[in-house]
């Protein structure tokens, strides 16, 4: 009976936690907007490489389909405020257009500007978790040390994902030009696009793919996916994961069932004479 109880409890717990985690991840992606298109570049060749200016031009040439684009450059730079280090906070390099693409809202201050990106200004935008938990509130004007450089906080974003460690609110955004300098590489491997609306997602993805193909001449040098594809992939992975976990929990049920079956069999076998009488 204990095996049965543990097995049933495990199945219920796994299903509940799996559904909760899937719902959280799905909400995180959907908070980016239903018109998001992500482009990832794999080629490291400098002979064939797409420049951010080329993709900015692609957006300008197709105003009926594409709305904005921003490079997206994660950094490995450490974050410090005062004497404390924060290793779990994500530091990402973006352009001034990322606020529009990510559907974020400013709570205080300003966002990154074109001149910040062009002049490699040491300014940053912080999420609500960084603003309130790390910096104690009212972060605008305060200084963070990122990758050994002092950055002035010029803006704070409104809470978007529960404001806890590791969430979308635990982010610091700097100009992508600063991020490439910090990474000691001029290559931008990721781009975030926003389409005009979700009805032109396929055309937006096609335009981006054609542009990257014209540059790299190799379909394996890049990967482009839209929000609908991302959510579909999540559904597939979540279904497979849940099936495997439930199967593992089902072993406890099987073991418990075999145990009860054998106990009942032995109990009856030992009393065959008495039952017959």
Buried (B, 14 or more C-beta within 10 A) or exposed (E): EEBBEBBBEBBEEBBEEBEEEBEEBBEEBBBBBBBBBBBEBEBEEEEEBBEBEEBBEBBEEBEEBBBBBBBBBEBEBBBBBEEEEBEEBBBBBBBBBBBBBBBBEEBBBEBBBEEBBEEBBBBBBBBBBBBBBBBEEEBBEBBBBBBEEEBEBBBBBBBBBEBEEEBBBBBBBBBBBBBBBBBEEEBBBBBBBBBBEBEBBEBBBEBBBEBBBEBBEEEEBBEBBBBBBBBEEBEEEBEEBBEEBBEEBEEBBEBBEEBEEEEEEEEEEEEEEEEEE
